[in-house]
Amino acid sequence: MFGEFEEMIFYHAVLLKLMLAVLVVGLIIPFLSSDCAKTVKRTRIYMFVSHGTLSMIAFSGLIAFVFADMSMTLSIAVMIVAFFAMIMLEVVKYKKILKDRTNSERCMKNARVTAVVYTLLNIAIIAGLVVYKIMEAKSAVPVS
């Protein structure tokens, strides 16, 4: 088929697309029900899936990094920081939704706002990294 590096980059790209789909699902979870307990349970499941998907993305990137015998560059460091930032954003989003579960009306309002804000932040991180890597491949930004 093709070399190990190209294959792992392909898997990495597919997993990024899967992560975007998972983020969209997580975005609509608070809008599915008006019961806060159901929203918290669904968000917990979503958080596990999103963490698993982010870990798969990081692992496939690490394997590609090892196969290519690359040195540590600025873009790889930025991807590592982005991984931890996305994990942190998902945890903070879940904690904020969990905090308001006692008051049902406030819970649903805050859950919807929190889901939209934090999901858009995660999508912006992914989009920013994709745009940066495309620009790097086209030699539009310096490779350090």
N, C-alpha and C positions, 0 to 999 in steps of 0.2 A: 504494500500500500504506500506508505511513506515513512520517513524516519521517526524515531522516538520523539524528538523535540517537536516536530510539526504535529504529531499525533497528540501529544500532551497539550500543546497550545490550542488545538482543535477542541479537546475535551474541556479545557479551561474556558474557552469561548462559549461552548454549549452550556456549561454550568453557570456562567454569568447570565445567559438568557433565562435559564431556569430560575436564578435568583431574582431577576426582574419580575418573573411571573409570580413567584412566592411573595414578593413585596406587594404586588397588586392585590393578591388574595388577602394579605394582611391589612391592606388599606380598606377593604370592604367589610371586614369582620365586624366592626362596631355598628355598621349600618344594617346588619342582617336581623338583629333582634333588639327588642326594647328591654329585655331582661339583662341586668348587669351581671348576674352570676353566669349566665350562658356566655356572655361576651368575655368574661375573665377566663373561663375554661377554654374557649376557642382561641383566645389570645395566647394562652399557655401552650397549647398544641402548636400554634403558629410559631411561637418563639423557638420551640424545640426544632421544628423543621427549618426555620431560617438559620439557626445556629449550625445545624447539620450541613446545610447547603453552603454556608460561608466557610465551614471547615473543609468541605470537599473542594471548594474553589482554592483555598489556601494550600491544600495538599497537592492539588494538580499543578499549581504554580511552583511549588517547591520542587516537585519532581521534574518539571521542565527546567527549572533553574539548575538542578543537579545534572540532568542529562546534557545540557548545553555547556556545562562547566564554566558558568558565567561568574564574573566577579560582582561584588556588591556595588550597585550603582544607585544613583539618586532615585530613579524610577522604581526600583525594587524596594528601597526603603520607604518610599511614599506608599506603595501598595501594602506593605506590612503595617504601616501606621493606619491606612484606610481600613484594613481588616479589623484592627482593634477598635477603631472609631465606630465601625458599623456594629460590631458586637456590643459596644457600650451603648449605642443609640437604641438598640433593640431591648437591652436590659432596662434602660431608663424609661422607655416607652411602656414596658410591662409594669414596672414599679409605679408609674404615674396612674395607669389604669387601675391597678390593684389598690392603690391608696384611697380612691374615692368609691369603693364598692359598697360602702354602708348607706350612702344616699343615692337611691336609684336614678333620680332625674339628673342630679349633678354628675353622676357616674357616666351616664350615656352621653351627655353633652361633652364632658371632658375627654371621654374615650374617643369620641369622633374627632375632636380637634387634635388630640395627641396623636392618634393614628395617622391623620393626614400630614401633620407637621413632620413627625419623625420618619415617616415613610418617604416623604419628598426629600428629606435630607439624605437618606440612604440612596435614593435614586440619583440624586445630584452627585454623590460621591462616586457611584459607578459610572455615570455619564462623564464626569470630569476625568476619571482615569482612562476611560475608553478614548475620549477625545485626545488626551495627552499622549497615549500610546500610538494613536494614528498619526498625530503630528510628529512624534518621534520617529516613526517608521518612514515618514515622508521627508525627514530631515528638516522639519520646520522649527524644531527646538533642538538645542544642543544636547548631545548625549554625554553625560559625565561619568 
